[in-house]
Amino acid sequence: MKQISFDEFLKVELRVGKIISAEIFAEAKKPAYILEVDFGDEVGTRKSGAQVTDLYSPSELIGKLVVGVVNFPKKQIGSIMSECLITGFHDERSQVALCVPDKPVPLGTKLL
């Protein structure tokens, strides 16, 4: 495993956001949703494609707190411009479980 310095880690802006909309990403090559995530006043609302369809329905994603990387460059994914990366972990069946805070925290809070 490659090691990084703490200063390198600090460059990654991992922030808490709340999913405000989730819809099926019909044009995606692999099943996915288009998510709009509110990261608070400093960062604002960002859009992302997320391959979390195995474990979540759009309706249960609304209002969920998630952890996202907000300082990657924008990336064109099909018909949408992804503006952040929502984090998650693959389970034993390669289904993605979202990385979420286990208690309420203010939107935009940075992971340290």
Secondary structure as the mmCIF struct_conf table of DSSP 4:
data_model
#
loop_
_struct_conf.conf_type_id
_struct_conf.id
_struct_conf.beg_label_comp_id
_struct_conf.beg_label_asym_id
_struct_conf.beg_label_seq_id
_struct_conf.end_label_comp_id
_struct_conf.end_label_asym_id
_struct_conf.end_label_seq_id
HELX_RH_AL_P HELX_RH_AL_P1 PHE A 6 LEU A 10
TURN_TY1_P TURN_TY1_P1 LYS A 11 LYS A 11
BEND BEND1 VAL A 12 VAL A 12
STRN STRN1 LEU A 14 ILE A 24
TURN_TY1_P TURN_TY1_P2 ALA A 26 GLU A 27
BEND BEND2 LYS A 29 LYS A 30
STRN STRN2 TYR A 33 ASP A 38
HELX_RH_AL_P HELX_RH_AL_P2 GLY A 40 VAL A 43
STRN STRN3 THR A 45 ALA A 50
TURN_TY1_P TURN_TY1_P3 THR A 53 LEU A 55
HELX_RH_AL_P HELX_RH_AL_P3 PRO A 58 LEU A 61
TURN_TY1_P TURN_TY1_P4 ILE A 62 GLY A 63
STRN STRN4 LEU A 65 VAL A 69
BEND BEND3 PHE A 72 PHE A 72
HELX_LH_PP_P HELX_LH_PP_P1 PRO A 73 LYS A 74
STRN STRN5 LYS A 75 ILE A 77
TURN_TY1_P TURN_TY1_P5 GLY A 78 SER A 79
STRN STRN6 ILE A 80 SER A 82
STRN STRN7 LEU A 85 ILE A 86
STRN STRN8 GLY A 88 HIS A 90
TURN_TY1_P TURN_TY1_P6 GLU A 92 ARG A 93
BEND BEND4 SER A 94 SER A 94
HELX_LH_PP_P HELX_LH_PP_P2 GLN A 95 GLN A 95
STRN STRN9 VAL A 96 LEU A 98
HELX_LH_PP_P HELX_LH_PP_P3 CYS A 99 CYS A 99
BEND BEND5 ASP A 102 LYS A 103
TURN_TY1_P TURN_TY1_P7 LEU A 107 GLY A 108
HELX_LH_PP_P HELX_LH_PP_P4 THR A 109 THR A 109
STRN STRN10 LYS A 110 LYS A 110
HELX_LH_PP_P HELX_LH_PP_P5 LEU A 111 LEU A 111
#
